[in-house]
Amino acid sequence: MLIIQDLHVFHGPIEAVHGISLEVPQGKCISLLGPNGAGKTSTISAITGIARSTGEVRFEGRDLSRESVEARIAAGIAVSPEGRRIFSNLTVLENLTLGAALQKNAKEKARDRDHWFSLFPILAERRDQPAGTLSGGEQQMLAIARALMARPRILLLDEPSLGLAPKIVRQIFDLIASLKEQGMTILLVEQNATQALRLADYAYLMSSGRIVAHGTADELGKSDRLMAELTGVA
Amino acid sequence: MEYIIQQVLNALSFGAEYALLALGLAIVFSIMGLVNFAHGEIIAVGGYTMVAFASLSIGNPFIVMGGAVLAAMLASLTLERVAFRPVRKADPTTGLLTAFGVSIVLQNLFLLFVSPRPIAVTSLYFLDWPIEIAGIRLASLQVFEALTTIIVIVALMLFLRRTVLGLAVRAASLDFEMVRLTGIRANRVFAMAFLISGLLAGLACIFIMARRGSVDPHLGFEPVLKAFVACVVGGFGSLPGAVLGGFLLGAVEVAMLVMLPQSLGGMTDAFVFMIVAMILIWRPDGILSPAVEKGDKL
C-alpha cells in the first residue's frame, strides 16, 4: 500500500536519512524502530511531505513524491506526530473538527466524533475544555483521534508512547491493537521496542539514517542487533 | 455627570476605531508573525477608490462604501499573493522589511499617479450628523463606528469558532505545520487572514474618510501607528488583546485630552505614549499576550 524506495531526507543541508526502502502492506502494522536520532521522525516527515526528500513515496500505486503536504493528506495519509502537537489553544472538540477538515459529510463527521468519544470517555467529558489542559496521555489520545477523524487509509503514529506513564502506554498500545484488528493500516514509529514488536507484523530497525535490520517481529525480537542498537551495548 | 458620560462615550468611540484597526494587524500577525505596516496603504486604497467613484460621478453611498471595502480586500489579497507569500518561509525580519517596502512603494504610486495633495471626498459626509440625547452630544458617525466594531467583533468570533477555516486560522497561530497535516491548504488560510484584514481596513477607511473628507498618500500612516500601539499594549498576536489595546488607547487619549491643561494641549501624544511605556514596563509582552508554550506536558 505504502512503498518507499531509496528515500533520502534532508534538513537544510544535512542529510538525515540515507536511502532507505520499506513497505507497509494494506491492513498490516509495520513498526519502525531505532534509537534517538536514527531518522525515524525524518522518515515520517518525508512521507507527509513536510521534510525535503528524494526517492520514491508510492501510495496505493500513486507516486506522491512530488505532491504537496495537503495533497498527500487528501490521498488518505494521516499522522499523529511526535510530541502530539495538539492545538492547545483550541477545545478538544475543535481539535477533532480540524482533524476532519477534509470530510464533507456532516453526518459521518458527527458519527465519527461520537465513536471516538465513546472510545475515549475522558475526551467526551472534556470536549469543551482547551486541549492544553489535558494530561499527556489524554493529549496523545486526542492526537490519535484527531488523525482518525480524517478517515485515513493509513495511519502514521510517531512515538505515541513518548513520555507517558507505563499504565498509559499500555492503554495507548491496546488502542493501536484494536485499530489494527479493525483493519487499519499502521506505520508505527517507536523507541519502545518491546511493546511495538508485540503489535507489529513486520519491523524495520533504523540506525544513523539507515535500515540496519528488518524482519518479522519474532525474528527481530530475537536478534542481538536490536538490543545492541537500542541500548548501545554490543 | 453628563460631562463624564460624554467623555466615556468619546473614549469608547475612539477605542472602537483603534480596535477595528488593531484587529486588522493582529489577525495577520497571529498566523504569520508579520506586522503588516502596509495596512495603512490598504486603507488609502479604499480612500482613492472613493475618489475614483466621485470622478465617475457615481454618488450612491452604498456603491461608494461597498466599492471601497471591496477594493481594500482585493488590495490585501493581492499583497499577500505578490509580496508576502514569497517571503513566508523567510526570517521574520524579511517579512517586516517587505511590509515597509510595500508601504513605501504604494505611497509613491499614489504620489506619482494620483497626486501628492489631499483630494476631497464629500460623498460620505451624510454619515455624520449631531445627535443630542438628554444633554449628551454625539456624532452619528461615532455611533455607527462603535456599532460596526461590535458587529465585526461578534462576526469574527463566530467565524473563528464555528467554521473549519476559522478554527484553522486560530490553530495556525500555534502550529502552522500541524494545520497543513490536517490537509487544510496553507495558502487558503493565509489568504483568508489577509482577506479579513482587508475587510477591516476597508471598514475603518469608511469612517476615517467620513471624518476627514479627504485622502492623501499618507492617509494610512497615523491609523496604522495607532493600531500598532494598540496591538503592542494588548499583546501582539492576541485578537482579544488587540481589541482591549484599542479601547485602552482610546480611553487614555480622551483622558489626556480632558485632563491636560490647555497649555500642554499639544503634548497629548507624548503623555499617551508615556502611559503606554509604563504599561509595557508592567507587562512587557502586552496585557493579553498569548501564553508562551512551556514545553511538553508529560
Interface residues (C-beta under 8 A of the other chain):
Chain A: T48 I50 V69 E70 I73 A74 V79 P81 G83 R85 F87 S88 N89 L90 E94 T97 L98 G99 A101 L102 S135 G136 Q139 R146 A150 G163 L164
Chain B: R161 V164 L167 A168 R170 A171 S173 L174 D175 E177 M178 V179 R180 L181 T182 G183 I184 R185 A186 P290 E293 D296 K297 L298
